Amino acid sequence: MIENLESVFLDLGRVLFHLNYRETFEKIFSKSRLDQDKLKRVLTYNGLNIEFETGKITEEAFFLKMIHQAEFTGSDKEFIQPWIQILSPIKKNLEFAQELAQKYKIGIISNTNEAHLRFMEKTGGLAAFSEHRIYSCRVGYMKPRKEIYKAALSQSNAIPQRSIFLDDREENVETAQSLGFHAYLFPKGEDLRKFWNEKILHV
């Protein structure tokens, strides 16, 4: 176990929430004039997503442009609802995060946007166990930029050498390690309790 561990920072996607790309894509594709490849590019490789996740575009403007670019023929609600619900709680991991909060300060560091974070905070009850939630759309930087980690340390007064960070993307883990965090690559959708017991307790 890491000596003098005080803080645990967690990513959201694929750590505390599943990402249900297929179901979301199918619902939007059913009312889009685009073929599958073009629609996938609009939904995933679109600069609008980065603007939204760094707070450079409003929620209203984002959806207006996305619906237009996706050539979506349904109602705004029929686009927005499945887009938001791409995320679903990993209940057992959220429950274990609450248990960890009894011993450590829990923080969130996530690349996300106002629509998704609102949904996740509501369905995952994040405020119940995490005092500091650092979102890219509110600090203006996305992982793996160092600035978002520095914002997390500043807001929480955490010491990186006494902190753990878990994320499902290697580049995000590497940046955290470069700043002194004990950072670990978390297998997508893994059982958080099992990972903690096997990888963290035996360090």
Secondary structure, DSSP 4 states (H G I P E B T S, - for coil): --TT--EEEE-SBTTTEEE-HHHHHHHHHTTBSS-HHHHHHHHHS-HHHHHHHTTSS-HHHHHHHHHHHTTB-S-HHHHHHHHHTTEEE-HHHHHHHHHHTTTSEEEEEE---HHHHHHHHHHH-GGGT-SEEEEHHHHS--TTSHHHHHHHHHHHT--GGGEEEEESSHHHHHHHHHTT-EEEEPPTT--HHHHIIIIITT-
